[in-house]
């Protein structure tokens, strides 16, 4: 899951070297924290959060195939 979020985020931003994804296990839930450069934050979130919702939807679909619950937090 971490690699999936990383690939998606790096394709969206102007500074792909500053994309960092960290994993944290919280009970049965896997939390993925996505950090990008401040200037790229708008590109990852999108208008009215549409891109962020799309990223979460793709990750949720991939996680459901493995019977896991994954949450994506954008820092």
CNS distance restraints for C-alpha pairs under 8 A (distance, minus, plus):
assign (resid   1 and name CA) (resid   5 and name CA) 6.45 0.50 0.50
assign (resid   1 and name CA) (resid  59 and name CA) 6.88 0.50 0.50
assign (resid   1 and name CA) (resid  62 and name CA) 7.60 0.50 0.50
assign (resid   1 and name CA) (resid  63 and name CA) 7.40 0.50 0.50
assign (resid   2 and name CA) (resid   6 and name CA) 6.20 0.50 0.50
assign (resid   2 and name CA) (resid  21 and name CA) 6.43 0.50 0.50
assign (resid   2 and name CA) (resid  22 and name CA) 7.35 0.50 0.50
assign (resid   2 and name CA) (resid  23 and name CA) 7.00 0.50 0.50
assign (resid   2 and name CA) (resid  32 and name CA) 6.85 0.50 0.50
assign (resid   3 and name CA) (resid   7 and name CA) 6.11 0.50 0.50
assign (resid   4 and name CA) (resid   8 and name CA) 6.30 0.50 0.50
assign (resid   4 and name CA) (resid  59 and name CA) 7.45 0.50 0.50
assign (resid   5 and name CA) (resid   9 and name CA) 6.05 0.50 0.50
assign (resid   5 and name CA) (resid  21 and name CA) 7.39 0.50 0.50
assign (resid   5 and name CA) (resid  34 and name CA) 7.79 0.50 0.50
assign (resid   5 and name CA) (resid  55 and name CA) 7.38 0.50 0.50
assign (resid   5 and name CA) (resid  59 and name CA) 7.31 0.50 0.50
assign (resid   6 and name CA) (resid  10 and name CA) 6.00 0.50 0.50
assign (resid   6 and name CA) (resid  19 and name CA) 7.05 0.50 0.50
assign (resid   6 and name CA) (resid  20 and name CA) 7.30 0.50 0.50
assign (resid   6 and name CA) (resid  21 and name CA) 6.34 0.50 0.50
assign (resid   7 and name CA) (resid  11 and name CA) 6.27 0.50 0.50
assign (resid   8 and name CA) (resid  12 and name CA) 6.65 0.50 0.50
assign (resid   8 and name CA) (resid  55 and name CA) 7.54 0.50 0.50
assign (resid   9 and name CA) (resid  13 and name CA) 6.46 0.50 0.50
assign (resid   9 and name CA) (resid  16 and name CA) 7.68 0.50 0.50
assign (resid   9 and name CA) (resid  19 and name CA) 7.04 0.50 0.50
assign (resid   9 and name CA) (resid  44 and name CA) 6.75 0.50 0.50
assign (resid  10 and name CA) (resid  15 and name CA) 7.67 0.50 0.50
assign (resid  10 and name CA) (resid  16 and name CA) 4.67 0.50 0.50
assign (resid  10 and name CA) (resid  17 and name CA) 7.85 0.50 0.50
assign (resid  10 and name CA) (resid  19 and name CA) 6.49 0.50 0.50
assign (resid  11 and name CA) (resid  16 and name CA) 7.39 0.50 0.50
assign (resid  12 and name CA) (resid  43 and name CA) 6.50 0.50 0.50
assign (resid  12 and name CA) (resid  44 and name CA) 6.58 0.50 0.50
assign (resid  13 and name CA) (resid  40 and name CA) 5.61 0.50 0.50
assign (resid  13 and name CA) (resid  43 and name CA) 6.38 0.50 0.50
assign (resid  13 and name CA) (resid  44 and name CA) 7.10 0.50 0.50
assign (resid  14 and name CA) (resid  40 and name CA) 6.67 0.50 0.50
assign (resid  15 and name CA) (resid  19 and name CA) 7.41 0.50 0.50
assign (resid  15 and name CA) (resid  37 and name CA) 6.95 0.50 0.50
assign (resid  15 and name CA) (resid  40 and name CA) 7.37 0.50 0.50
assign (resid  18 and name CA) (resid  35 and name CA) 7.76 0.50 0.50
assign (resid  18 and name CA) (resid  36 and name CA) 5.73 0.50 0.50
assign (resid  18 and name CA) (resid  37 and name CA) 5.92 0.50 0.50
assign (resid  19 and name CA) (resid  34 and name CA) 7.25 0.50 0.50
assign (resid  19 and name CA) (resid  35 and name CA) 5.77 0.50 0.50
assign (resid  19 and name CA) (resid  36 and name CA) 4.71 0.50 0.50
assign (resid  19 and name CA) (resid  37 and name CA) 7.15 0.50 0.50
assign (resid  20 and name CA) (resid  33 and name CA) 7.98 0.50 0.50
assign (resid  20 and name CA) (resid  34 and name CA) 5.93 0.50 0.50
assign (resid  20 and name CA) (resid  35 and name CA) 5.13 0.50 0.50
assign (resid  20 and name CA) (resid  36 and name CA) 6.58 0.50 0.50
assign (resid  21 and name CA) (resid  32 and name CA) 6.46 0.50 0.50
assign (resid  21 and name CA) (resid  33 and name CA) 5.47 0.50 0.50
assign (resid  21 and name CA) (resid  34 and name CA) 4.67 0.50 0.50
assign (resid  21 and name CA) (resid  35 and name CA) 6.34 0.50 0.50
assign (resid  22 and name CA) (resid  32 and name CA) 5.65 0.50 0.50
assign (resid  22 and name CA) (resid  33 and name CA) 5.20 0.50 0.50
assign (resid  22 and name CA) (resid  34 and name CA) 6.83 0.50 0.50
assign (resid  23 and name CA) (resid  30 and name CA) 6.88 0.50 0.50
assign (resid  23 and name CA) (resid  31 and name CA) 5.78 0.50 0.50
assign (resid  23 and name CA) (resid  32 and name CA) 4.78 0.50 0.50
assign (resid  23 and name CA) (resid  33 and name CA) 6.54 0.50 0.50
assign (resid  24 and name CA) (resid  30 and name CA) 5.93 0.50 0.50
assign (resid  24 and name CA) (resid  31 and name CA) 5.06 0.50 0.50
assign (resid  24 and name CA) (resid  32 and name CA) 6.48 0.50 0.50
assign (resid  24 and name CA) (resid  33 and name CA) 7.99 0.50 0.50
assign (resid  25 and name CA) (resid  29 and name CA) 6.11 0.50 0.50
assign (resid  25 and name CA) (resid  30 and name CA) 4.73 0.50 0.50
assign (resid  25 and name CA) (resid  31 and name CA) 6.14 0.50 0.50
assign (resid  26 and name CA) (resid  30 and name CA) 6.04 0.50 0.50
assign (resid  26 and name CA) (resid  31 and name CA) 6.95 0.50 0.50
assign (resid  28 and name CA) (resid  68 and name CA) 7.51 0.50 0.50
assign (resid  28 and name CA) (resid  69 and name CA) 6.95 0.50 0.50
assign (resid  29 and name CA) (resid  68 and name CA) 7.11 0.50 0.50
assign (resid  29 and name CA) (resid  69 and name CA) 5.03 0.50 0.50
assign (resid  29 and name CA) (resid  70 and name CA) 5.75 0.50 0.50
assign (resid  29 and name CA) (resid  71 and name CA) 7.25 0.50 0.50
assign (resid  30 and name CA) (resid  68 and name CA) 7.72 0.50 0.50
assign (resid  30 and name CA) (resid  69 and name CA) 6.24 0.50 0.50
assign (resid  30 and name CA) (resid  70 and name CA) 4.75 0.50 0.50
assign (resid  30 and name CA) (resid  71 and name CA) 6.29 0.50 0.50
assign (resid  31 and name CA) (resid  70 and name CA) 5.83 0.50 0.50
assign (resid  31 and name CA) (resid  71 and name CA) 4.84 0.50 0.50
assign (resid  31 and name CA) (resid  72 and name CA) 6.05 0.50 0.50
assign (resid  31 and name CA) (resid  73 and name CA) 7.21 0.50 0.50
assign (resid  32 and name CA) (resid  70 and name CA) 7.25 0.50 0.50
assign (resid  32 and name CA) (resid  71 and name CA) 6.08 0.50 0.50
assign (resid  32 and name CA) (resid  72 and name CA) 4.83 0.50 0.50
assign (resid  32 and name CA) (resid  73 and name CA) 6.08 0.50 0.50
assign (resid  33 and name CA) (resid  72 and name CA) 6.01 0.50 0.50
assign (resid  33 and name CA) (resid  73 and name CA) 4.78 0.50 0.50
assign (resid  33 and name CA) (resid  74 and name CA) 5.90 0.50 0.50
assign (resid  33 and name CA) (resid  75 and name CA) 6.62 0.50 0.50
assign (resid  34 and name CA) (resid  72 and name CA) 7.15 0.50 0.50
assign (resid  34 and name CA) (resid  73 and name CA) 6.04 0.50 0.50
assign (resid  34 and name CA) (resid  74 and name CA) 4.78 0.50 0.50
assign (resid  34 and name CA) (resid  75 and name CA) 5.88 0.50 0.50
assign (resid  35 and name CA) (resid  74 and name CA) 6.21 0.50 0.50
assign (resid  35 and name CA) (resid  75 and name CA) 5.13 0.50 0.50
assign (resid  36 and name CA) (resid  40 and name CA) 6.29 0.50 0.50
assign (resid  36 and name CA) (resid  41 and name CA) 6.33 0.50 0.50
assign (resid  36 and name CA) (resid  75 and name CA) 7.54 0.50 0.50
assign (resid  37 and name CA) (resid  41 and name CA) 6.52 0.50 0.50
assign (resid  40 and name CA) (resid  44 and name CA) 6.59 0.50 0.50
assign (resid  41 and name CA) (resid  45 and name CA) 6.27 0.50 0.50
assign (resid  42 and name CA) (resid  46 and name CA) 5.58 0.50 0.50
assign (resid  42 and name CA) (resid  47 and name CA) 7.84 0.50 0.50
assign (resid  43 and name CA) (resid  51 and name CA) 7.85 0.50 0.50
assign (resid  44 and name CA) (resid  51 and name CA) 6.21 0.50 0.50
assign (resid  44 and name CA) (resid  52 and name CA) 6.22 0.50 0.50
assign (resid  45 and name CA) (resid  49 and name CA) 4.95 0.50 0.50
assign (resid  45 and name CA) (resid  50 and name CA) 6.75 0.50 0.50
assign (resid  45 and name CA) (resid  51 and name CA) 5.36 0.50 0.50
assign (resid  45 and name CA) (resid  52 and name CA) 4.73 0.50 0.50
assign (resid  46 and name CA) (resid  50 and name CA) 5.45 0.50 0.50
assign (resid  46 and name CA) (resid  51 and name CA) 4.92 0.50 0.50
assign (resid  46 and name CA) (resid  52 and name CA) 6.70 0.50 0.50
assign (resid  47 and name CA) (resid  51 and name CA) 7.48 0.50 0.50
assign (resid  49 and name CA) (resid  53 and name CA) 6.12 0.50 0.50
assign (resid  50 and name CA) (resid  54 and name CA) 6.17 0.50 0.50
assign (resid  51 and name CA) (resid  55 and name CA) 6.18 0.50 0.50
assign (resid  52 and name CA) (resid  56 and name CA) 6.25 0.50 0.50
assign (resid  53 and name CA) (resid  57 and name CA) 6.08 0.50 0.50
assign (resid  54 and name CA) (resid  58 and name CA) 6.24 0.50 0.50
assign (resid  55 and name CA) (resid  59 and name CA) 6.26 0.50 0.50
assign (resid  56 and name CA) (resid  60 and name CA) 5.94 0.50 0.50
assign (resid  56 and name CA) (resid  71 and name CA) 7.41 0.50 0.50
assign (resid  56 and name CA) (resid  72 and name CA) 6.14 0.50 0.50
assign (resid  57 and name CA) (resid  61 and name CA) 6.13 0.50 0.50
assign (resid  58 and name CA) (resid  62 and name CA) 6.26 0.50 0.50
assign (resid  59 and name CA) (resid  63 and name CA) 6.01 0.50 0.50
assign (resid  59 and name CA) (resid  70 and name CA) 7.18 0.50 0.50
assign (resid  59 and name CA) (resid  72 and name CA) 7.97 0.50 0.50
assign (resid  60 and name CA) (resid  64 and name CA) 6.06 0.50 0.50
assign (resid  60 and name CA) (resid  69 and name CA) 7.26 0.50 0.50
assign (resid  60 and name CA) (resid  70 and name CA) 6.31 0.50 0.50
assign (resid  60 and name CA) (resid  71 and name CA) 7.83 0.50 0.50
assign (resid  61 and name CA) (resid  65 and name CA) 6.70 0.50 0.50
assign (resid  62 and name CA) (resid  66 and name CA) 7.13 0.50 0.50
assign (resid  63 and name CA) (resid  67 and name CA) 6.18 0.50 0.50
assign (resid  63 and name CA) (resid  68 and name CA) 5.14 0.50 0.50
assign (resid  63 and name CA) (resid  69 and name CA) 6.24 0.50 0.50
assign (resid  63 and name CA) (resid  70 and name CA) 6.38 0.50 0.50
assign (resid  64 and name CA) (resid  68 and name CA) 5.80 0.50 0.50
assign (resid  64 and name CA) (resid  69 and name CA) 7.13 0.50 0.50
